[in-house]
Amino acid sequence: MLESRYIRLSSKLALINIGKRKQQQKYIDDIYTLIRASSKDEYLELLLSMSVSWDKSFYAYFYDNIHPDIDRIGRWSFSKYGVDSVTTRVETSALET
């Protein structure tokens, strides 16, 4: 369920008028950077610095749809099980379609 939410991210970005591929890629890169943070504290620091440059629509989308799940999808939540990487870069192909 969570995976499909992020694979469809580029279409969601288009719906909130984040339509240019370069701009979409910046937001996708930001999300993956946040998910890959090694701790919740690092995530919060990164979020604070990244979100100041986000479009208001994307900011609202992120806080409504991604932020509530971050403790379940953030890298730090999997590290206790010996898993270091939880994401792949499949979203690139979604942007090309």
Backbone bond lengths (Angstrom), bond angles and torsions (degrees), N, CA, C in turn:
res aa  C-N    CA-C-N  psi(-1)  N-CA   C-N-CA  omega(-1)  CA-C   N-CA-C  phi
1 M - - - 1.443 - - 1.530 111.39 -
2 L 1.317 117.53 -50.81 1.460 119.97 179.40 1.517 111.30 -63.45
3 E 1.351 116.68 -39.62 1.449 120.16 -178.85 1.517 111.12 -59.27
4 S 1.315 117.36 -46.16 1.459 120.56 -178.50 1.526 111.18 -63.20
5 R 1.320 117.17 -31.57 1.463 120.25 178.29 1.524 110.73 -62.41
6 Y 1.310 117.13 -38.70 1.454 120.26 -176.38 1.520 112.67 -85.64
7 I 1.323 117.22 -27.45 1.459 119.93 175.49 1.525 109.43 -66.35
8 R 1.315 117.78 -34.77 1.465 121.95 179.72 1.526 112.30 -84.38
9 L 1.294 117.50 9.84 1.462 121.20 -174.19 1.519 112.83 -58.20
10 S 1.325 118.68 -41.97 1.463 119.16 -177.70 1.522 111.53 -62.86
11 S 1.333 118.20 -36.90 1.465 119.03 177.12 1.525 110.92 -68.81
12 K 1.322 117.59 -35.87 1.468 120.82 175.85 1.527 110.29 -64.44
13 L 1.328 116.35 -41.41 1.462 119.68 178.92 1.523 110.44 -61.78
14 A 1.328 116.42 -39.73 1.463 119.74 178.09 1.531 110.93 -63.46
15 L 1.316 117.03 -37.70 1.467 120.67 -179.99 1.527 112.86 -65.38
16 I 1.317 117.08 -28.22 1.471 119.15 178.26 1.527 110.76 -100.83
17 N 1.342 114.33 27.32 1.464 122.94 175.52 1.521 114.17 64.80
18 I 1.324 117.11 29.08 1.457 121.34 169.84 1.527 104.07 -103.98
19 G 1.316 116.21 77.51 1.451 120.29 -167.72 1.511 116.42 -99.39
20 K 1.300 118.69 -21.50 1.455 119.75 -178.20 1.511 110.32 -75.66
21 R 1.315 115.17 134.00 1.464 120.48 -175.02 1.529 112.14 -55.79
22 K 1.317 117.14 -43.73 1.467 120.14 -179.30 1.528 110.59 -62.27
23 Q 1.311 116.49 -41.14 1.463 120.86 179.41 1.529 110.63 -68.54
24 Q 1.348 117.09 -41.96 1.460 120.44 176.29 1.518 110.45 -59.25
25 Q 1.330 116.35 -43.97 1.461 120.34 -177.79 1.525 111.25 -62.60
26 K 1.330 117.44 -36.02 1.464 120.07 178.14 1.528 110.39 -61.84
27 Y 1.323 117.24 -44.91 1.462 120.48 179.75 1.525 111.52 -66.86
28 I 1.312 116.93 -40.96 1.466 120.48 177.66 1.521 110.12 -62.86
29 D 1.330 116.81 -43.83 1.470 120.23 176.98 1.527 110.88 -60.75
30 D 1.322 116.94 -41.59 1.469 120.40 178.12 1.528 110.92 -60.99
31 I 1.322 116.99 -44.33 1.467 120.56 179.81 1.519 110.63 -61.41
32 Y 1.326 116.95 -46.39 1.463 119.14 179.66 1.524 111.73 -65.09
33 T 1.315 117.62 -36.45 1.466 120.20 175.58 1.523 109.88 -61.73
34 L 1.309 116.90 -43.82 1.468 120.85 179.50 1.525 111.59 -64.51
35 I 1.317 117.31 -43.60 1.465 121.11 -179.87 1.526 110.96 -64.74
36 R 1.317 116.27 -32.16 1.468 120.42 -178.05 1.525 113.63 -85.25
37 A 1.310 118.75 1.73 1.474 120.86 177.66 1.525 109.35 -57.05
38 S 1.317 116.01 144.56 1.468 119.95 -175.43 1.530 113.34 -80.68
39 S 1.326 117.31 -12.52 1.470 120.38 179.22 1.522 109.46 -152.91
40 K 1.306 116.13 164.01 1.468 120.65 176.83 1.524 110.06 -63.75
41 D 1.337 117.54 -37.24 1.466 120.48 177.93 1.523 111.31 -62.66
42 E 1.336 116.48 -43.85 1.468 119.82 178.01 1.528 109.82 -63.21
43 Y 1.323 116.91 -42.40 1.467 121.64 176.96 1.530 110.41 -55.82
44 L 1.322 117.06 -48.20 1.463 120.76 -177.86 1.527 111.80 -64.55
45 E 1.330 117.23 -38.63 1.469 120.56 176.71 1.522 110.91 -64.22
46 L 1.344 116.04 -46.57 1.462 120.49 178.47 1.525 110.98 -62.43
47 L 1.309 116.15 -43.20 1.463 120.84 -179.90 1.521 110.97 -59.59
48 L 1.309 116.23 -44.28 1.459 120.46 179.50 1.527 111.20 -60.61
49 S 1.320 116.97 -44.62 1.466 119.45 -177.66 1.528 112.41 -74.05
50 M 1.329 117.85 -35.35 1.467 120.64 -178.26 1.524 112.38 -76.78
51 S 1.305 116.79 -40.74 1.466 120.15 -170.83 1.525 113.68 -67.40
52 V 1.315 118.69 -19.52 1.471 119.78 179.46 1.527 111.71 -65.82
53 S 1.335 117.57 -23.38 1.463 120.30 -179.72 1.529 112.97 -99.86
54 W 1.321 117.52 0.89 1.459 120.80 -178.03 1.528 112.13 -78.45
55 D 1.307 114.76 147.21 1.450 122.59 170.63 1.534 108.77 -61.04
56 K 1.317 117.01 144.26 1.463 121.17 -177.22 1.537 112.14 -58.42
57 S 1.316 117.26 -37.22 1.470 120.82 179.26 1.519 111.29 -66.66
58 F 1.339 116.39 -41.56 1.461 119.01 179.02 1.525 110.31 -68.26
59 Y 1.308 116.50 -40.01 1.467 121.23 177.87 1.535 110.07 -55.57
60 A 1.321 116.26 -47.14 1.471 120.86 179.26 1.524 110.74 -64.41
61 Y 1.332 116.87 -42.87 1.466 120.80 178.57 1.529 110.50 -59.84
62 F 1.322 116.39 -47.11 1.460 120.91 -178.19 1.527 110.92 -60.66
63 Y 1.312 116.45 -49.00 1.470 119.87 -177.27 1.529 112.98 -68.35
64 D 1.324 117.02 -28.53 1.470 119.69 178.51 1.525 113.22 -82.38
65 N 1.344 117.52 -32.03 1.461 120.32 -168.86 1.521 116.43 -115.48
66 I 1.300 118.25 -26.76 1.467 120.55 -175.14 1.521 111.31 -110.83
67 H 1.301 116.67 -48.65 1.465 120.92 -176.61 1.535 113.31 -53.85
68 P 1.333 119.96 -40.74 1.475 118.91 -179.62 1.535 113.80 -62.27
69 D 1.327 117.72 -23.94 1.472 121.89 -178.43 1.524 113.50 -98.18
70 I 1.315 118.04 1.03 1.462 120.58 -169.03 1.527 113.27 -60.50
71 D 1.309 118.67 -32.87 1.463 119.05 178.94 1.524 112.34 -70.46
72 R 1.316 117.19 -16.48 1.465 120.81 176.50 1.522 112.68 -95.18
73 I 1.334 117.74 -22.62 1.464 119.83 -175.99 1.518 113.67 -112.68
74 G 1.317 118.34 -11.79 1.463 121.33 179.66 1.518 111.72 -68.55
75 R 1.310 115.95 146.17 1.467 122.09 -178.70 1.521 112.15 -53.47
76 W 1.321 116.92 -38.08 1.471 120.05 -177.54 1.530 111.95 -61.30
77 S 1.323 117.24 -26.74 1.470 118.81 -179.50 1.525 112.34 -74.94
78 F 1.336 117.50 -19.33 1.457 121.48 179.96 1.521 113.01 -98.77
79 S 1.320 117.57 -18.47 1.466 120.44 -174.94 1.521 112.27 -63.17
80 K 1.319 117.64 -27.56 1.467 119.74 178.54 1.524 111.97 -67.06
81 Y 1.337 116.65 -14.83 1.462 121.39 176.97 1.524 112.12 -101.02
82 G 1.330 116.78 7.48 1.455 121.24 179.62 1.519 113.84 80.99
83 V 1.322 117.80 13.11 1.461 122.28 178.52 1.519 107.36 -96.55
84 D 1.334 115.99 124.65 1.459 119.49 -176.47 1.525 112.58 -97.52
85 S 1.313 117.96 -35.13 1.455 120.80 -176.95 1.519 109.19 -123.23
86 V 1.304 116.46 129.12 1.461 120.26 -176.80 1.522 112.89 -117.82
87 T 1.319 118.07 1.95 1.454 119.64 -177.56 1.513 111.28 -127.78
88 T 1.313 114.80 152.69 1.457 122.10 169.76 1.514 106.55 -123.32
89 R 1.293 116.45 164.82 1.455 119.76 -175.65 1.528 112.32 -96.56
90 V 1.318 118.27 49.52 1.453 121.83 179.36 1.521 112.49 -73.00
91 E 1.311 118.35 -15.29 1.457 120.07 -177.22 1.510 112.71 -66.66
92 T 1.336 118.91 -21.83 1.455 121.57 179.55 1.517 110.44 -58.97
93 S 1.322 117.47 -44.84 1.458 120.09 179.74 1.524 111.44 -65.01
94 A 1.312 117.95 -31.03 1.460 120.81 178.41 1.527 111.07 -66.01
95 L 1.323 117.46 -32.05 1.461 120.91 178.76 1.519 112.09 -71.43
96 E 1.313 116.94 -28.14 1.454 120.85 -176.14 1.516 112.28 -76.37
97 T 1.315 117.55 -17.68 1.468 119.62 -178.47 1.501 111.75 -86.56
